[in-house]
Amino acid sequence: MKARIAVLISGAGTNMAALLYAAKLPSCPYEIVLVASNNPDAEGLKIAATEGIPTFAVSHIGLDRAAHDAVMHDAIVEAGAVYVALAGYMRILSTEFVAKWDGRMLNIHPSLLPKYKGLHTHQRAIQAKDTVAGTSVHLVTAELDDGPVLGQIEVAILPGDTTDTLADRVKMAEYQLYPKTLADFVARNTNPEYLTAQVRTLALAQPEADEVLSHGMPCFGINGGKKFAYVSVDHHKDSKTALLVKISGVEEQAMLIDSDAERYYRPAYFGDGWVGIRLDLGDNDWDHIGEWIAKSWRAVAPKKLTRLMDLAEEF
Ligand code: GAR
């Protein structure tokens, strides 16, 4: 299953086109399910529509920021997108919108971040007599152009470069960088090794936690004793990567499966006290998964440990 991407643009949309053409390669792990814009006249919308990609445009004029972001958010969700790729989307985003796509929204910026956040990046690089400019793809966080950098390409500045000639070459670098970085990023989120490593970090952060291998599964327990988390990778050839955690019993298990039958399942041989949570659907909320792990730890932890934790929390 390919990862479903919504691309947001404001103008020419040439980066969007680069993402779109890369997505036509059979090996590409993502597909573009929507191109949306705050500018109904954006050139890129025509390219997308002609390529058979659904488009959506609502001008921000006359709407406050949160309201416009909410309209865009609804369109993205409606299209079934799991990731958002900003490609020349020249809008400052509301904190609500950023929070909703936390860890799943990428942006491309025409500088070697953290250098030259904001506008006029090429002009600033030339004025500063830099010898290299470049482009960065980063995760979007609340702070403008500030999230973790996922990939960069340096572009040498030629003597005599103008803002325009430099911008053209940086764009060529962008067309290489964005599709590759996006592909690696979405592939990582279904890669069992990456997913196991994420769980490991969260599980081993619990007090007195340790790891063993149990029935071939990475398994996390407390001091060699009771187990609170397993990672199931293609166990019984089910081709799923999932986290198994403790729950209160059959009712909670049924309720979870009922709420989202794709994500939650009854793990074979574990009984009613456990639930399987798929990690390979591409939309993991790691804070939420951390909460599951902490809750599971608490369910099996000896009283003396939980009492210590409660005391620590009181202070
Ligand atoms: C790209 O160069 C992108 O890096 C930049 O806008 C251009 C969009 O061109 N983005 C920003 O400046 C974001 N701060 P495009 O519409 O042809 O892809």
Residues whose N, C-alpha, C, O or C-beta is under 5 A from the ligand:
A	BS01	GAR	G11 A12 G13 T14 N15 M16 A87 G88 I108 H109 P110 G118
